[in-house]
Amino acid sequence: AVCVDRSEHLHDRQHFLDESARLQQQILRRFEVHEELLQGAAGLFAVSGDVDEAQWRTYMGGLDLSRHLPGLDAVAYGLQVGAADLDAHVSEMRERGFEDYRVFPPGERASHVVATLIEPFNAINARAFGYDMYSHPERRAAMDRARDEARAILTAPITLVSAHADQAVPATLMFLPVYRTRIAPMSVDARRAALSGYVLVAIRIHALIETLMPVRAPGVEMAIEDLAGASLYGGETPESAEFSVEHVVEVYGRRWRLRMWSTDLLAGQPRSLAPLTLGSGLLLSLMLWALLHAAHRAEVRAAAMAREMTAALRTSEASHRAVVQSSAEGILTIDPHGIVLSFNRAAERMFGFCASEVIGRNVSMLMPERYRARHDGLVANFQRGGSRNIVDLRREVTGLRRDGEEFPMSLAIGIVDDGGAVGRLVGVIRDITESKQQQQFIRHLAEHDALTELPNRTLLQHRLEVAIAKARRESTTVGVLMVDLDHFKRINDSLGHQVGDQVLLQIATRLKTCVRECDSVARMGGDEFVVLVDGARDGDAITRIAGDIVVAVSTPMLVGGHELHLSTSVGVSCFPADGDDAATLLKNADTAMYHAKSSGRGHYQMFSAEMMRRANRKLELESAMRKALSSGQFLMHYEPQVCLRTGALLGAEALIRWQHPERGMIPPIEFIPVAEDTGQIIAIGDWVLRTVCAEARRMQQRLGQTLAVSVNLSPRQFAQPNLGELIESACREGGLDPQFLVLEITEGTLLKRSEQILATLDRLRYLGVRIAVDDFGTGYSSLAYITRFPVDLLKIDRSFVRDIIDDPADAAIANAIIAMAHSLGIAVVAEGVETAQQLAFLRERGCDAAQGYFFGRGTPAADFRLPSRYLPSVASDAPGSRRFAAVDGGDLF
Ligand SMILES: Nc1nc2c(ncn2[C@@H]2O[C@@H]3COP(=O)(O)O[C@H]4[C@@H](O)[C@H](n5cnc6c(=O)[nH]c(N)nc65)O[C@@H]4COP(=O)(O)O[C@H]3[C@H]2O)c(=O)[nH]1
């Protein structure tokens, strides 16, 4: 009997254990079904982003929840609303037709999770509509955890808001987070940022366990308590229970203790449990099937909804695609491996490929071979999650068309966010061939001379720098040839600009024939060209080219029916001998060219150290001259001029002196040409005129006789349009009668602009000022043009006077000048008379007046005296003294 009892006891115990295990399993499975339900609901949000009441009801209604999931009170959605957005949220809900909508409980909170969608939306559940679940600590704790862990979490036991006080039974809420991104972000911070709300189910444990009754074996009772404290279901295990078992299980974030015990009913159960087991097993299976079916239907419904949503999405995608297709910019997408996924029409047009020919192939087919390896490297790096630098920048790259033509394109790359994974890349492409061409055209304009199409100064400078760098590497020579046409201005002035332009074009062509392909011919402006000889072996090669240029230019050319004979002056500098950089080489070539000009034109001149010294001295003079005027370093000396007939003092030539504080006296022959070049002659000339007028007046007063004073005017001074006014005011201010002023100009001045010269001369004549032509005989010596201008005096240059005794040619020239001048009614003054013989010769030939060291050197105005070697003593023993005495010197000056 003991054995039988014992055996029955063991059997009952096993039975109890089996049943309690099954019960636990059922309960846990039921929670899993709830989670599946929530996953389906969350899926709705994933596909649509936003779900309205109608969609929610459609989806939930299809699940027939009350039938399949008894015990489930509600499925809801809690929308997360920030404090700042709360009012807007309430207004929006009211606008949607919920006129009495409010969020409760009232009170200020940083964030809210408001029940906005509830199903079934019956009278009981409606009480929770607008409830801020986040206001409640237990709910809030579960939600925060669900959000951070991205999984379904149950609350500690709570009382449902919808429940009446008399129904206040323990319940739990299962929350599943919904993120704006389809997939839960990886980090907690990102999850918090991406959260849009929660889907949740409210579960009353009593109801849930009750629903298990049909499959529950009689004789097994249970209790569930949350380890955090509160009881969810059932009471204490009775003392009388024969068997009992206890498990602690983890259920969706909660730790529950499940206690099960046997009741008397268990003892009364048949020993063979097979029928019951079978029956309950069948029921259980049916029940499970129903649950699974419900869950399955949830998935099916979600899928159906997703399809609907996708269709809607597709509509928007279709319009998006239409935009992409009609875009003028080429748009293509590639996967992280560089495989083309899409290729719009503009891209088709640009590359000449159909989308179908490109999609599925590597994007590198759209770029020239030489860029492919680098591109593959970038893609590989990108795939590894390396540099994202390629994204978002617009850059210029080269594309390859189907026909093999390369073209410049501007490319911007964007990255498509595929939920945090290495996503697709979108390339937006613009064909910039045209704008490139425009840029090139503008650049061409900026770097070339409009007339000859030759490189201009800017481009030459650049090429010269490149050539120097190359020559430095290769130890070769660079030649810079400054080519300036001689007297080109005359062609322009006499034959017109059109002829001038034609000449320049022909010269450009000729210069090009003198150099190799790799050399450059540039036009610097006007009649100035520069030839750059790139990478010459030595200086000889360069001088040969310079010689060729001189010959090429001097070959007669026919322009507009005129046969023109030109010549050029070429200055040559070489790297490295004459300069280390572009600016120095150009400057030195220029110096050499000026040297070529001043030494007779029509040839080339190599730059030399001596030229450099001279150029430097010129530079020094330039800056010193600026100070000289303001600091009173200039003064005037006066050289007496004597009448060769009467021996009387006629006047004086004013000659500028520069008393430099360190360098002593600097002769005018040195600084006047520099002043003329730099334009400083204008200011200096103005000072000279004013000083001379004032000092001449004082000399006249001191010596008690009228005295004419001659002032040298350089070509630039004479070209001043206001010269008349200037002289008038200088005479007025100095108190000198203009009739005692003689202006000495050179032959060269008269040759310049005849119309303007004539006008100026007329004006001066009108004032009473007289004009002397200085250095006569050294230049063109054409008496023909002297007749065209109102000239009063001719000065025989001292270079003729010097050899007048020994050189019959100079004597003949002096003779001729005197005779011709007199025949034109012009008086003649001889310069540089140093000896009595020279004086006698000139008097003999009828020269009217003379000046020179024989009579005395120039002195400051204060020291100016009557000549010490007075003329009559000379005159007495000179031949022809009678003619000299017969003429009244007063007529001359
Ligand atoms: N060997 C020799 N030389 C004699 C004799 N008598 C006079 N001379 C010099 O010959 C030059 C005569 O002046 P220029 O032919 O007008 O030539 C002048 C003139 O073209 C220019 N110049 C001088 N002063 C001025 C000025 O105030 N303005 C301008 N624009 N040019 C000036 O500078 C040139 C040189 O002037 P300077 O050096 O003063 O030289 C003066 C004078 O000192 C002589 O018997 N033998």
The ligand as an SDF file (V2000), in Angstrom:
LIG
                    3D

 46 52  0  0  0  0  0  0  0  0999 V2000
   83.7620  122.9490  -74.7790 N   0  0  0  0  0  0  0  0  0  0  0  0
   83.1430  124.1190  -74.6630 C   0  0  0  0  0  0  0  0  0  0  0  0
   81.9030  124.1460  -74.1510 N   0  0  0  0  0  0  0  0  0  0  0  0
   81.3250  125.3400  -74.0420 C   0  0  0  0  0  0  0  0  0  0  0  0
   81.9560  126.5120  -74.4370 C   0  0  0  0  0  0  0  0  0  0  0  0
   81.1150  127.5280  -74.2180 N   0  0  0  0  0  0  0  0  0  0  0  0
   80.0110  127.0110  -73.7000 C   0  0  0  0  0  0  0  0  0  0  0  0
   80.1060  125.6690  -73.5650 N   0  0  0  0  0  0  0  0  0  0  0  0
   79.1120  124.7030  -73.0800 C   0  0  0  0  0  0  0  0  0  0  0  0
   78.2630  124.2990  -74.1370 O   0  0  0  0  0  0  0  0  0  0  0  0
   76.9190  124.0840  -73.6870 C   0  0  0  0  0  0  0  0  0  0  0  0
   76.0290  124.9670  -74.4000 C   0  0  0  0  0  0  0  0  0  0  0  0
   74.7560  124.6530  -74.1800 O   0  0  0  0  0  0  0  0  0  0  0  0
   73.8440  123.8800  -75.1400 P   0  0  0  0  0  0  0  0  0  0  0  0
   74.4930  123.6570  -76.4720 O   0  0  0  0  0  0  0  0  0  0  0  0
   72.5630  124.6090  -75.2130 O   0  0  0  0  0  0  0  0  0  0  0  0
   73.6800  122.5090  -74.4600 O   0  0  0  0  0  0  0  0  0  0  0  0
   73.1720  122.4310  -73.2130 C   0  0  0  0  0  0  0  0  0  0  0  0
   71.7020  122.2700  -73.1980 C   0  0  0  0  0  0  0  0  0  0  0  0
   71.2920  121.4660  -74.2650 O   0  0  0  0  0  0  0  0  0  0  0  0
   71.4610  121.5330  -71.9190 C   0  0  0  0  0  0  0  0  0  0  0  0
   71.0230  122.4860  -70.9120 N   0  0  0  0  0  0  0  0  0  0  0  0
   71.7500  123.2760  -70.1270 C   0  0  0  0  0  0  0  0  0  0  0  0
   70.9410  124.0040  -69.3520 N   0  0  0  0  0  0  0  0  0  0  0  0
   69.6900  123.6710  -69.6580 C   0  0  0  0  0  0  0  0  0  0  0  0
   68.4080  124.1160  -69.2280 C   0  0  0  0  0  0  0  0  0  0  0  0
   68.2720  125.0060  -68.3750 O   0  0  0  0  0  0  0  0  0  0  0  0
   67.3110  123.5200  -69.7890 N   0  0  0  0  0  0  0  0  0  0  0  0
   67.4460  122.5710  -70.7470 C   0  0  0  0  0  0  0  0  0  0  0  0
   66.3500  122.0590  -71.2690 N   0  0  0  0  0  0  0  0  0  0  0  0
   68.6220  122.1630  -71.2030 N   0  0  0  0  0  0  0  0  0  0  0  0
   69.7340  122.7110  -70.6630 C   0  0  0  0  0  0  0  0  0  0  0  0
   72.6510  120.9760  -71.5050 O   0  0  0  0  0  0  0  0  0  0  0  0
   73.6140  121.1600  -72.4960 C   0  0  0  0  0  0  0  0  0  0  0  0
   74.9280  121.2520  -71.9190 C   0  0  0  0  0  0  0  0  0  0  0  0
   75.0460  122.3510  -71.1620 O   0  0  0  0  0  0  0  0  0  0  0  0
   76.3610  122.7100  -70.4230 P   0  0  0  0  0  0  0  0  0  0  0  0
   76.9950  121.5170  -69.8780 O   0  0  0  0  0  0  0  0  0  0  0  0
   76.0730  123.8470  -69.5630 O   0  0  0  0  0  0  0  0  0  0  0  0
   77.2350  123.1620  -71.5620 O   0  0  0  0  0  0  0  0  0  0  0  0
   76.9880  124.3540  -72.2140 C   0  0  0  0  0  0  0  0  0  0  0  0
   78.1950  125.2760  -72.0670 C   0  0  0  0  0  0  0  0  0  0  0  0
   78.7310  125.2560  -70.7780 O   0  0  0  0  0  0  0  0  0  0  0  0
   83.2530  126.4180  -74.9750 C   0  0  0  0  0  0  0  0  0  0  0  0
   83.9110  127.4410  -75.4030 O   0  0  0  0  0  0  0  0  0  0  0  0
   83.8390  125.2250  -75.1100 N   0  0  0  0  0  0  0  0  0  0  0  0
  1  2  1  0
  2  3  2  0
  2 46  1  0
  3  4  1  0
  4  5  2  0
  4  8  1  0
  5  6  1  0
  5 44  1  0
  6  7  2  0
  7  8  1  0
  8  9  1  0
  9 10  1  0
  9 42  1  0
 10 11  1  0
 11 12  1  0
 11 41  1  0
 12 13  1  0
 13 14  1  0
 14 15  2  0
 14 16  1  0
 14 17  1  0
 17 18  1  0
 18 19  1  0
 18 34  1  0
 19 20  1  0
 19 21  1  0
 21 22  1  0
 21 33  1  0
 22 23  1  0
 22 32  1  0
 23 24  2  0
 24 25  1  0
 25 26  1  0
 25 32  2  0
 26 27  2  0
 26 28  1  0
 28 29  1  0
 29 30  1  0
 29 31  2  0
 31 32  1  0
 33 34  1  0
 34 35  1  0
 35 36  1  0
 36 37  1  0
 37 38  2  0
 37 39  1  0
 37 40  1  0
 40 41  1  0
 41 42  1  0
 42 43  1  0
 44 45  2  0
 44 46  1  0
M  END
$$$$
